[in-house]
Every structure is written in structure tokens, then in C-alpha cells.
Amino acid sequence: MTELQWKEWKKTLPGRWVHWEGEVYQVEEDGDVYVSLPYDEAIGVCWLKGLPLEQVRRFSKEQEIEFIGRIVDYSDFLGLGVDLKDVTILRPDLGQ
């Protein structure tokens, strides 16, 4: 992909629904979860926004998770990362 195509492609991300698997890197006090995605993805990291604290407290660092969510924003500082909302955790089952 050319630099021009890459810039145009990134602009299409907000609003997209995704179904991904990744590894928990960090959990924040506000319920946001930082997830590292596989290296074969064009997007390397994502923030799962607004999850209930009672769910995210059960995550462990480097735990594999599967989730669905809607991309609401992106940043390409030190690699491409996205913010997701309307997230549903599919695996592991956290008793949603």
C-alpha cells in the first residue's frame, strides 16, 4: 500500500465493526483495556473503552481474549492503534 493509500484507508476505520483476538497488555482504573493484536494485523494495538470494572478486574496480563467492537478513533503515533466502543468480550466468558 502506498503512503497515500495508507492515509486514505485509515480514514475509513471509524465506524467499522471488528471481531479480533489479542492479548491483554494493561487494564486501567476507568475500565479501559489495552490489547496487543497479532503482528499480522495492520493495526497493532487497541483500547477497549468503557468496560465494566467488575469484568476487567478479572483480566490477567498476557491473557488471550476475543472480542467484537466498533472503532471510534485511531492514532498512528508509534504504530497504528484504535479505540473501540460497544465492546463485547467473547472469550473468556466473564459473565456479561
C-alpha positions in Angstrom: 0.0 0.0 0.0 1.4 3.4 -0.9 1.6 6.2 1.7 -1.4 7.9 0.1 -3.5 4.7 0.1 -2.5 4.1 3.8 -3.7 7.6 4.8 -6.9 7.2 2.9 -7.5 3.7 4.4 -7.0 4.9 8.0 -9.8 7.5 7.5 -12.2 4.6 6.7 -11.7 3.0 10.1 -14.1 4.9 12.4 -17.5 3.3 12.5 -16.2 -0.2 11.4 -17.2 -3.2 13.5 -14.3 -5.7 14.1 -14.0 -9.2 15.5 -10.5 -9.7 16.8 -8.4 -11.7 19.2 -5.5 -10.3 21.1 -3.5 -10.3 24.4 -4.3 -8.1 27.4 -1.4 -5.7 28.0 -2.9 -3.4 30.6 -6.1 -2.6 32.4 -6.8 0.9 33.5 -8.8 2.1 36.6 -11.5 3.6 34.4 -12.2 0.1 32.8 -10.3 0.6 29.6 -8.3 -2.4 28.5 -5.2 -2.1 26.3 -4.9 -5.1 23.9 -2.0 -6.1 21.8 -3.0 -7.6 18.5 -1.2 -10.2 16.4 1.7 -8.9 14.2 -0.1 -9.9 11.0 -2.8 -7.2 11.7 -2.3 -3.8 10.1 -3.4 -2.4 13.5 -1.1 -3.3 16.3 -2.9 -2.2 19.4 -6.4 -1.2 20.5 -8.1 0.2 23.6 -11.4 -1.4 24.6 -13.3 1.5 26.1 -15.9 1.7 28.8 -16.0 -1.9 30.0 -17.5 -2.6 33.5 -14.8 -2.7 36.2 -16.2 -5.9 37.6 -15.3 -7.6 34.3 -11.9 -6.0 33.6 -10.7 -6.8 37.1 -10.7 -10.4 36.1 -8.3 -10.0 33.2 -4.7 -11.0 33.6 -1.7 -9.6 31.8 -1.0 -11.5 28.6 -4.4 -13.3 28.8 -5.8 -14.1 25.4 -9.2 -12.6 24.6 -11.6 -12.5 21.7 -13.9 -9.5 21.3 -16.2 -7.6 19.0 -16.3 -3.8 19.0 -16.8 -0.6 16.9 -13.8 1.5 16.0 -14.4 5.1 17.2 -11.0 6.6 16.7 -7.4 5.9 15.6 -3.9 7.1 16.3 -0.7 6.4 14.4 1.7 7.5 17.0 4.3 4.7 17.3 2.2 2.4 15.1 -1.4 2.3 14.3 -3.8 1.9 17.3 -7.6 2.2 17.6 -10.1 2.9 20.2 -13.1 0.5 20.4 -16.5 1.1 22.0 -19.7 -1.1 22.2 -17.3 -4.0 23.1 -18.5 -7.5 23.8 -16.0 -10.0 25.2 -16.5 -13.4 23.6 -13.7 -15.3 25.2 -13.0 -15.8 28.1 -16.5 -15.8 29.4 -16.6 -13.1 32.0 -20.3 -13.4 32.9 -21.5 -10.5 31.0 
